[in-house]
Amino acid sequence: MSDTKPKVWWITGVSTGFGKSIAEAALARGDIVVGTVRKAADRIAFEALAPGRALSFILDVTDDDAVKRAASIIELETGGIDILVNNAGYGLVGAVEEASAAEIRAQFDVNVFGAISVIQSVLPFMRGRRAGRIINVTSVSGLAPWMGTGIYGASKFALECIGQTLAEEVKPLGIKVTNVAPGGLRTDFATRSLTTTKTEISDYEPTAHLARKILSGNGGNENGDPVKAANAVLQIADVEEPPMHLLLGADAMHYAGRTIAGFQMEMADWASLTVSIAYDK
């Protein structure tokens, strides 16, 4: 990606938050950005950022047919999507027992099935060109889950797996995949965008309910700067060999590192039992 031709980005969820920051950074350097929004007012506001280069669709990523139509239109009107950023998503907090089946399905519909739908819609075009970048915005909560975020973390853990396997499948086709796992960013994720389970069980007050208190209480004071995080995404979109995983934030580094170290310690502690199940020779 060393040429100077403007890149074409498709970024899901650009009305606010991290998606908007990535879109603004790409537009600032002269690229073309097609973003998805949910309301007409958001569409008008986004396209006003850079008339002619900021384009948008009112799109529900859980509508497979609409996603496929959008991908085809973007390809036709822009000449081809260079970089897809799977950013659309939201957080659900509450104990696993408190989450209803409907709440869990809604979380996975957006964070997992919506992301897969968008990926599948662009792959035929990227395969045809033998080129393209796919960047999945996951979360450190998918790598280092913590009480009260089980359903949200599970959705991001699923997207982590999808991104990793996809990277192996499409690498021979010239397509690069990176999972970007942010820690806390100073966006509206922990305030306006956060959803809590409708059911509350008092037994979880000292454990799972801490998640909503920590997230909402720290909302607006997170250490991560979304503008700097967006510029980091642009950097990995430009390098010839991008990382498979990119953590964003010192907190993401800390919590992911602690979880990995704990897993390695347990592996070592129980290694003899692990290997003991082999057939006797």
N, C-alpha and C positions, 0 to 999 in steps of 0.2 A: 504494500500500500504506500509506495513511495512517490507516486505521481501527484500532480497538483490539481487534478480534476476534482471538483466538489463531490463529496460522497453523499449517497442517499441513505438516510437513516429512517427506519420505521421503529418508533418508540411507543409502546403501549402505556397509557396513563400519563398524559403530559399536562393535565390541568393544574396540578399542584405537586409539591414534594420533590422527590429525587428525580422522577421522570421529567419534570419541568426543568430542573437544573441541568440535566444532561442535554435536553433539547436546546436550551439557551446557550450552552457551551458550544454545541455543534453549529448552531446558527451564527454565533459570534465569529467563527472562523470561516464562514462562507459556505457551509454545507447546506444541503437540502434536508429538511426534516418533515416527515409525515407522522403526526401524532394521533393517538386515539383519545377521544373525550367522551363524556356522557351527556352533555347538555349543549344546546345551541349557543348560549352565552359564552361558554368555555371555548367553543370553536372560533367564535369571532375574536375573542381575546387572544387566543393562540396565534391565529393567522396574522394578527396585527403586529406580532413581534418582528416579523420579517416578510412583508408582502411579496408573494411570488416564490418564496423559499420555505416558508412555514405553512404547511398544508395539514389538514386534519379531517378525520372521519368521526362522526358520532357512531360509536361502535360498542357493543356488548361482546366482550371476548368469549363469552360462553355460548354465543350463537355461531355455531360452526359454519353454516352457509354464508352468513354475513361476513365472517372472517375471510373465507375463501374469495368472496367477491371483492372485498377490500384489497386483498393481496394482488389480485389480477388487475384491478384498476390502478393501483400504485405502480405496478410493473409497467403497465402501458403508458401511464402519464409521465413517469420519471425516467424511464429507460432501464430501470432495474434497481432492486434494493441491495445495497452493499452491506449494510449493518442492521441487524434486528436486535432491539433491546426489549426483552421480555420484562417489563417493569410493573404492569398492572397487578394489583393485589391489595390485600388489606389484612389487618391482624385481628384475631379473635382470642380473647383471654378468658380463662375460667378453668376450673378443674375438669379433668377428663369426664368424671361422672356427671358434672353439671351440663355438659354440652349435649344438646339435643341432636337427633339424627339429622334434622333439617339444617341446623346450624353447621354441623360438620360437613354435610354435602355442599352447602353454599360456599364454605371456605375452600373446599377442594375444587368446586366448579370453577372458581376464579383463579386461585393460586396454582392449580395443577392442570386441570383439563383445559382451561382457557389458554394457558401457556403452551400446552401441547398443540392445541388447535392452531395457534399462530405459527409455531415452529413448522408444523406440517404444511401450512399454506405457502410458506416461502421456500421450502426445500426443493420442490420441483424446478423452480427458477434458478436457485443457486447451484443445483446439480447441473443444470443445463449450461451454466457459465463456468462451472468448475471453480467457483470463487464465492466467497461470502463470509461474514462474521455473524455469529449468534452469541449474544451476551444475555445470560439469565441473571436477573437480580434475585438472589435467594436471601439468606439472612444468617447471621451467626447463630440464631436460635435454631436453625436447622442442623447445625454442627454441634452446638452445645446447648441442648434443650434444658429448660428450667421450669420448675413447678408453676402451673398456671398458664403455660403457653404450649401445652402438649399438642393441641389440634393444629394451631398455627405452625409450630415447629415441625410437625409431621408433614404438613403441606410443603414446607420449604426443604425438608429432608428428601421428600419425593422428587422435587425439582432438581436438587443436587444430583440424585442418582440419574435422572433423565439426562441432565447435561453431561455427566461423565460418560455414560454409555454412548450418547449421541456423538460426543467428540471422537470416540474411537471409530464409530460407524462412518462418519463423514470426512475424516482426515484425508483418506486417499482420494477424495473427490474435491480437494482444494478448499474445504470449508473448515473454519476454525471456531471452536466453542470455548467460552469462558464463563464460569460461574462466579459472580461477584457477590460476596457475602458481607454486607455492611453491619457494623454495630449500630450504636445510637447515632442518628443524624438529626440535626435540628430542623425537622420538617413537621408536618401535622400528623405524622403516623401515630404518635402516642396521644393525640388529642382528638381532633375532628374525625380522623379515619379509623380510630380504634373501636372495635365492637366487643361488647362483653356478653357472656351467656345470660340468657333471661333467668335461668334458674340459679339460685344461690343457696348453698348448703352451709350452715354455720360451722360445721366441723372443719371446713377448709379455710376458715378465717386466718389461722396462723400460718398457713402454707400457700395454697394456690391463690388465695385472694391477695397475697402480697404483690403479685405480678401487676394487677391493675393499679394498685397504689403506687408502686415504684414507677411504672410507665407514665401514668397520668401526672404523678407528682413531679416527675423530672421533665415532663413535656415542655419544650421550649428552652431547656437548659442542657441538652445533650452536647457532648464534646465534639461530635463529628460535624464538620462544615460541609453541607451538601454541594456547595460550589466547588470546593477542593475535591470532593469525592467525584463529582461529575468530570472534572479535568483528569482525574486518574482513569476514569472509564475511557476517555478520549485517547489517553496514552496507550492503553492496552488494545484499543481498536486499531491503532496505527502500526504497532510493532509486527514484524514478520512472523515471529513465533510467540504468541501471547500465552500467558499462564493458563492452566486448566482451572485453577482456583485463585481468586484474589480477595483477600480479606481487606476490609476498609475500616480503619480505626484501631486505636490502641486497645480499646475494650474488646473488639472482635479478636484481635491477636491474643489477648489474655485469656478469654473464655474458651476459645477454640483450642489454644495450647494446653490449658489445664485439663480439658476433656480428653484430648489425645493422650496426654501423659498418664492420666488415670486409667485409660483403656489399656495402654501398654503395660502398666504396672499390674493390672488384673490378669492380662495375658500371661505375664511372667509368673505370677503367683499361682496360677492354676494350670500351668503348662503340662504338668505331669498327668493331671486328670484329663486334659484336653486330648492328649495323644494316646491315652490308655484305651480308647474304644476301637483300636485297630484289630482286625482279625489276627489270631495267633498263626504264626507261620508253621 
